[in-house]
Amino acid sequence: MARVRSLPNLRALGVFEAAATQHSFTAAAATLGVTQAAVSKTVRLLEQELGCELFVRRGRSVVLTSPGSALLERCRSAFDHLEEGCALIAQGSNVGVSIAANTAVSHYWLAPLLHEFSAQEPGISVRLVTSDRDTDLTSGESDLAVLYGHDQRIGWTQARLFDERLVPVAARSWLEQQDLWGSLPLSATAIAELPILDHELAGAAWTNFGSWLRHAGISDQTQRHRVFSRYTLAVEAMLSGEGVALGSIPLLPAALHGHEVIQLSELTMNTDRGYHLAIRSGSTLCDHGQVLMNWLLDTAHRP
């Protein structure tokens, strides 16, 4: 059974917010296009309903009481939330474009590009949906999705953005502290002896530091691993100078958050997987979605 909300009339709360913001019933009335008497009556009825005074009347001005200040804070938060939600819905039905991607892609590759895109195309609103669950990315609720894996999925039209290329990396400051800067590049054996910051496998097709060690012909030395639930957490720990992480080159710029990220080995693990810009087969992008898709593809393939 649906819950019946015990809220005052939303119009009354809007009148209260206007009066509280402008410290005047007269000014609020002018803003709302009603009479001062109507504002005064609405506030008085709201006070009666809540059982407390919201204002202290001082001639032509009003001052919030303690309960009034608390209510104003909640009203502003609630109305801002509603306003934002309505704007997102309106944009989604008109010019907005939504794109879904996992946390690593969103954090290290897509979000910076979308900032650049917005500067070039200020009239196009883009909503970024982030999830590490493949089912969320392929739910069809977003116009576009960045999908990880092999070239094609049934029911999707995909275009390759970049290949997966994996290398061990560390922050330059940490390497200098460990007196390793002058020894680069390091052998796989030497890397295996360092504190390794690994991440969990989110799916059967995913790879982690253990995959690279096996690729280098070294048994997985899990006793030296710290395992994080996400790739991004392992990378952040690496940037903080806690050890060595496995970096996916397209998802790990040379300079990240003010830190210089250094490749430790010349051995790159190239998998048969990659990242693809995808649209559900049979669906049609709006004009703005087409602009975003073409721009991302051009950007991913530029030198």
RODREN-501217 format. One record per residue (C-alpha): residue number from 1; chain; x negated, y negated, z negated. Coordinates in steps of 0.05 Angstrom, whole numbers, plus 5000, padded with zeros to 4 digits. Each point is the difference from the previous one (the first is absolute). Layout:
REM RODREN-501217
(lumgu NUM A (X Y Z));
...
This chain:
REM RODREN-501217
(lumgu 1 A (5000 5000 5000));
(lumgu 2 A (4973 4932 5020));
(lumgu 3 A (4978 4955 4943));
(lumgu 4 A (5039 4935 4993));
(lumgu 5 A (4950 4944 4987));
(lumgu 6 A (5017 4951 4944));
(lumgu 7 A (4972 4938 5032));
(lumgu 8 A (5025 4929 5001));
(lumgu 9 A (5024 4972 5066));
(lumgu 10 A (4940 4992 5046));
(lumgu 11 A (5026 4932 5023));
(lumgu 12 A (5000 4977 4928));
(lumgu 13 A (4928 5023 4992));
(lumgu 14 A (4982 4961 5063));
(lumgu 15 A (5032 4937 4973));
(lumgu 16 A (4963 5010 4934));
(lumgu 17 A (4933 5008 5037));
(lumgu 18 A (5012 4936 5039));
(lumgu 19 A (5016 4961 4938));
(lumgu 20 A (4942 5029 4961));
(lumgu 21 A (4951 4986 5056));
(lumgu 22 A (5022 4928 5009));
(lumgu 23 A (5014 4985 4927));
(lumgu 24 A (5065 4967 5020));
(lumgu 25 A (5071 5021 5014));
(lumgu 26 A (5008 4941 5047));
(lumgu 27 A (4939 5018 5042));
(lumgu 28 A (5021 5073 5001));
(lumgu 29 A (5069 4979 5024));
(lumgu 30 A (4970 4960 5057));
(lumgu 31 A (4956 5058 5021));
(lumgu 32 A (5058 5050 4998));
(lumgu 33 A (5051 4954 5033));
(lumgu 34 A (5049 5001 4942));
(lumgu 35 A (5020 4951 4946));
(lumgu 36 A (4963 4988 4935));
(lumgu 37 A (5063 5022 4963));
(lumgu 38 A (4999 5067 5037));
(lumgu 39 A (4928 5013 4980));
(lumgu 40 A (5014 4981 4927));
(lumgu 41 A (5061 5046 4998));
(lumgu 42 A (4963 5059 5032));
(lumgu 43 A (4942 4994 4950));
(lumgu 44 A (5049 4994 4941));
(lumgu 45 A (5036 5064 5022));
(lumgu 46 A (4934 5036 5008));
(lumgu 47 A (4978 4979 4930));
(lumgu 48 A (5066 5026 4973));
(lumgu 49 A (4991 5066 5036));
(lumgu 50 A (4929 5008 4974));
(lumgu 51 A (5016 4975 4930));
(lumgu 52 A (4945 4948 4995));
(lumgu 53 A (4982 4930 5022));
(lumgu 54 A (4955 4996 5061));
(lumgu 55 A (4990 4924 5000));
(lumgu 56 A (4994 4943 4952));
(lumgu 57 A (5037 4941 5031));
(lumgu 58 A (4963 4935 4996));
(lumgu 59 A (5039 4947 5037));
(lumgu 60 A (4991 5010 5074));
(lumgu 61 A (4945 5052 4991));
(lumgu 62 A (5001 5070 4971));
(lumgu 63 A (4945 5040 4965));
(lumgu 64 A (4997 5075 4998));
(lumgu 65 A (5008 5036 4934));
(lumgu 66 A (4958 5061 4985));
(lumgu 67 A (5053 5048 5027));
(lumgu 68 A (5007 4954 5060));
(lumgu 69 A (4926 5003 5015));
(lumgu 70 A (5001 5076 4996));
(lumgu 71 A (5060 5004 5047));
(lumgu 72 A (4968 4952 5050));
(lumgu 73 A (4938 5044 5004));
(lumgu 74 A (5042 5062 5015));
(lumgu 75 A (5044 4963 5049));
(lumgu 76 A (4941 4974 5040));
(lumgu 77 A (4969 5069 5003));
(lumgu 78 A (5065 5033 5020));
(lumgu 79 A (5018 4948 5053));
(lumgu 80 A (4929 5001 5029));
(lumgu 81 A (5005 5076 5005));
(lumgu 82 A (5068 4997 5034));
(lumgu 83 A (4977 4945 5046));
(lumgu 84 A (4939 5040 5021));
(lumgu 85 A (5041 5063 5010));
(lumgu 86 A (5051 4965 5043));
(lumgu 87 A (4945 4968 5041));
(lumgu 88 A (4967 5068 5013));
(lumgu 89 A (5066 5029 5022));
(lumgu 90 A (5014 4941 5045));
(lumgu 91 A (4931 5004 5030));
(lumgu 92 A (5006 5075 5009));
(lumgu 93 A (5063 4991 5041));
(lumgu 94 A (4971 4944 5042));
(lumgu 95 A (4925 4990 5010));
(lumgu 96 A (4966 5040 4946));
(lumgu 97 A (4955 5060 5015));
(lumgu 98 A (4982 5054 4950));
(lumgu 99 A (4939 5044 5003));
(lumgu 100 A (4983 5059 4954));
(lumgu 101 A (4930 5025 4983));
(lumgu 102 A (4964 5037 4944));
(lumgu 103 A (4965 4963 4944));
(lumgu 104 A (4930 5002 5030));
(lumgu 105 A (5022 4976 5069));
(lumgu 106 A (5044 4946 4969));
(lumgu 107 A (4947 4975 4951));
(lumgu 108 A (4937 5001 5042));
(lumgu 109 A (5022 4994 5072));
(lumgu 110 A (5072 4979 5012));
(lumgu 111 A (5013 4946 4948));
(lumgu 112 A (4940 4957 5023));
(lumgu 113 A (5022 5008 5072));
(lumgu 114 A (5072 4980 4984));
(lumgu 115 A (4974 4937 4967));
(lumgu 116 A (4964 4984 5065));
(lumgu 117 A (5062 5018 5041));
(lumgu 118 A (5044 4954 4958));
(lumgu 119 A (4953 4942 5013));
(lumgu 120 A (5006 5013 5075));
(lumgu 121 A (5074 5016 5000));
(lumgu 122 A (5032 4959 4944));
(lumgu 123 A (5070 5012 5027));
(lumgu 124 A (4996 5075 4990));
(lumgu 125 A (5015 5029 4931));
(lumgu 126 A (4965 5065 4984));
(lumgu 127 A (5015 5046 4941));
(lumgu 128 A (4946 5050 4979));
(lumgu 129 A (5026 5065 4969));
(lumgu 130 A (4946 5039 4963));
(lumgu 131 A (5004 5073 4978));
(lumgu 132 A (4953 5060 4996));
(lumgu 133 A (5058 5048 5012));
(lumgu 134 A (5004 5020 5072));
(lumgu 135 A (5075 5009 4994));
(lumgu 136 A (5008 4927 4982));
(lumgu 137 A (4959 4977 5060));
(lumgu 138 A (5040 5043 5048));
(lumgu 139 A (5069 4986 4970));
(lumgu 140 A (5017 4956 5059));
(lumgu 141 A (5018 4941 4956));
(lumgu 142 A (4941 4959 5028));
(lumgu 143 A (4994 4975 5071));
(lumgu 144 A (4927 5022 5005));
(lumgu 145 A (4956 5048 4961));
(lumgu 146 A (4926 5014 4996));
(lumgu 147 A (4995 5076 4996));
(lumgu 148 A (4939 5042 4983));
(lumgu 149 A (4985 5066 5034));
(lumgu 150 A (4994 5031 5070));
(lumgu 151 A (5020 4965 5064));
(lumgu 152 A (5074 5014 5004));
(lumgu 153 A (5059 5016 4955));
(lumgu 154 A (5066 5027 5024));
(lumgu 155 A (5051 4945 5002));
(lumgu 156 A (4949 4943 5001));
(lumgu 157 A (4966 4959 5054));
(lumgu 158 A (4929 4985 4976));
(lumgu 159 A (4940 4959 5023));
(lumgu 160 A (4931 5012 4970));
(lumgu 161 A (4974 4942 4958));
(lumgu 162 A (4934 5030 4977));
(lumgu 163 A (4966 5066 4985));
(lumgu 164 A (4983 5025 4931));
(lumgu 165 A (4925 4992 4985));
(lumgu 166 A (4977 5016 4930));
(lumgu 167 A (4934 4980 4966));
(lumgu 168 A (4975 4994 4928));
(lumgu 169 A (4997 4927 4978));
(lumgu 170 A (4980 4959 4939));
(lumgu 171 A (4997 4928 4979));
(lumgu 172 A (4932 4968 5015));
(lumgu 173 A (4995 4971 4930));
(lumgu 174 A (5007 5070 4970));
(lumgu 175 A (4947 5029 5048));
(lumgu 176 A (4952 4945 4979));
(lumgu 177 A (5012 5014 4926));
(lumgu 178 A (4987 5074 5012));
(lumgu 179 A (4936 4985 5039));
(lumgu 180 A (5029 5034 5061));
(lumgu 181 A (5001 4942 5048));
(lumgu 182 A (4931 5013 5027));
(lumgu 183 A (5014 5074 5010));
(lumgu 184 A (5057 4993 5051));
(lumgu 185 A (5024 5039 5037));
(lumgu 186 A (5007 5055 4948));
(lumgu 187 A (5002 5074 5014));
(lumgu 188 A (5064 5039 4987));
(lumgu 189 A (4964 5036 4944));
(lumgu 190 A (4981 4935 4966));
(lumgu 191 A (5071 4973 5008));
(lumgu 192 A (5028 5064 4968));
(lumgu 193 A (4960 4984 4937));
(lumgu 194 A (5032 4931 4992));
(lumgu 195 A (5064 4984 4961));
(lumgu 196 A (5054 5016 5051));
(lumgu 197 A (5067 4963 4999));
(lumgu 198 A (5048 5047 5036));
(lumgu 199 A (5075 4996 5015));
(lumgu 200 A (5054 5052 4999));
(lumgu 201 A (5025 5031 5065));
(lumgu 202 A (5069 4971 5013));
(lumgu 203 A (5015 5052 5053));
(lumgu 204 A (4972 5061 5035));
(lumgu 205 A (4970 4958 5056));
(lumgu 206 A (4964 4951 4953));
(lumgu 207 A (4925 5000 4987));
(lumgu 208 A (4959 4979 4939));
(lumgu 209 A (4927 4999 4976));
(lumgu 210 A (4999 5076 4993));
(lumgu 211 A (5016 5004 5075));
(lumgu 212 A (4940 4957 5018));
(lumgu 213 A (4953 5039 4954));
(lumgu 214 A (5021 5065 5033));
(lumgu 215 A (4992 4967 5068));
(lumgu 216 A (4929 4983 4978));
(lumgu 217 A (4987 5073 4980));
(lumgu 218 A (5002 4988 4925));
(lumgu 219 A (5044 5036 4951));
(lumgu 220 A (5051 4956 4965));
(lumgu 221 A (4970 4978 4933));
(lumgu 222 A (5064 4983 4964));
(lumgu 223 A (4966 4990 4933));
(lumgu 224 A (4974 4933 5024));
(lumgu 225 A (5067 4978 5028));
(lumgu 226 A (5050 4951 4971));
(lumgu 227 A (5066 5011 5036));
(lumgu 228 A (5050 4944 5012));
(lumgu 229 A (5072 5008 5023));
(lumgu 230 A (4990 4954 5059));
(lumgu 231 A (4945 4982 5049));
(lumgu 232 A (5009 4927 4983));
(lumgu 233 A (4985 5013 4926));
(lumgu 234 A (4936 5036 5017));
(lumgu 235 A (4979 4942 5045));
(lumgu 236 A (5014 4949 4946));
(lumgu 237 A (4959 5040 4950));
(lumgu 238 A (4943 5002 5052));
(lumgu 239 A (5004 4924 5007));
(lumgu 240 A (4996 4994 4924));
(lumgu 241 A (4933 5036 5002));
(lumgu 242 A (5022 5067 4972));
(lumgu 243 A (4971 5045 5054));
(lumgu 244 A (5008 5025 5071));
(lumgu 245 A (5065 5007 5039));
(lumgu 246 A (5019 5030 5067));
(lumgu 247 A (5019 4943 5046));
(lumgu 248 A (5042 5003 5062));
(lumgu 249 A (4963 4951 5045));
(lumgu 250 A (5060 4965 5032));
(lumgu 251 A (5031 4993 4930));
(lumgu 252 A (4938 4973 4967));
(lumgu 253 A (4971 4934 5025));
(lumgu 254 A (4926 4986 4989));
(lumgu 255 A (5019 4945 4952));
(lumgu 256 A (5057 5014 4953));
(lumgu 257 A (5026 4957 4942));
(lumgu 258 A (4933 4963 4998));
(lumgu 259 A (4959 5064 4997));
(lumgu 260 A (4953 5025 5054));
(lumgu 261 A (5019 5072 5017));
(lumgu 262 A (4941 5043 5023));
(lumgu 263 A (5001 5065 5039));
(lumgu 264 A (4953 5049 4965));
(lumgu 265 A (4991 5053 5053));
(lumgu 266 A (4994 5003 5076));
(lumgu 267 A (5043 5062 4999));
(lumgu 268 A (5071 4980 5019));
(lumgu 269 A (5056 5050 4995));
(lumgu 270 A (5045 4991 5061));
(lumgu 271 A (5065 5038 4990));
(lumgu 272 A (5050 5017 5054));
(lumgu 273 A (5050 4955 4966));
(lumgu 274 A (5013 4926 5003));
(lumgu 275 A (5050 4944 4989));
(lumgu 276 A (5057 4986 5048));
(lumgu 277 A (5049 4944 5010));
(lumgu 278 A (5067 5036 5007));
(lumgu 279 A (5072 4987 5017));
(lumgu 280 A (5055 5051 4995));
(lumgu 281 A (5016 5029 5069));
(lumgu 282 A (5063 4970 5030));
(lumgu 283 A (4999 4938 4956));
(lumgu 284 A (4992 4931 5030));
(lumgu 285 A (4958 4945 4969));
(lumgu 286 A (5026 4929 4998));
(lumgu 287 A (4959 4948 5037));
(lumgu 288 A (4962 4980 4937));
(lumgu 289 A (4985 5073 4985));
(lumgu 290 A (4972 5009 5069));
(lumgu 291 A (4955 4938 4990));
(lumgu 292 A (4974 5029 4935));
(lumgu 293 A (4988 5069 5029));
(lumgu 294 A (4961 4973 5060));
(lumgu 295 A (4959 4954 4956));
(lumgu 296 A (4981 5056 4952));
(lumgu 297 A (4979 5045 5057));
(lumgu 298 A (4959 4946 5033));
(lumgu 299 A (4968 4982 4933));
(lumgu 300 A (4983 5072 4983));
(lumgu 301 A (4965 5010 5067));
(lumgu 302 A (4963 4934 5005));
(lumgu 303 A (4924 5003 4995));
